[in-house]
Amino acid sequence: MVVNGGFAGVSNQLVVHYDGSWTSRSGTRPPRTGQQTPAEAAELRAALEDPAYARVPNRPTGSPIADGFQYFITYRHRLVVSGDGERPPALQRVFAALPEGGPPTSP
């Protein structure tokens, strides 16, 4: 997942591997790493493989929010782009299963 935008123009990234290990990059700070438990990693996979998530639009459908963030979620060669305020339940489930709720939105 990559998050871009906001007033400060952030571009941060969170990569989660199949085994639950993850790396978060925020601006010029050193990357942070961690490890999800097997149950947490399984919940993230289940959220991403949920048929409801497959129906989430690939691109934002609403009007952009000024100085808002855009979230780019890639899983198995599918890219979903979401803006602030556009999180249907299936996408909320993915965010909830991400380490620390996804990449930071601070510079």
Phi, psi and omega in degrees: 000140175236140174240131179231153171112210184080171181300323182273355178070050182284157172214095184241159187222145172228124177243125177243127179270165183305325182280359179094354176289146183217157176226132178242130179240130182225110179057225182264003179292155176298145180297149174252147180231162178195184181218123173284154173289162177304322179293320179294317178297320179295322179294320178296314178300317180298320179295319181286335181261001179296132177304330177294324178293326179297337180268356176293130180303145179289336182231155178302144180251343182263182177285140178294150177265127180304132181058024178276177180256151169244139182244129181245111183249121178244129176211124179049052174068011175251131178251127174244128178249129181227145176255170174305138178083000181242073180230089174298163184309320181295324178285324175300322179297320177297311180301318181296332182272351180285147174302132178056023178075012179110184182293150180295151178256009176262151182296000000 
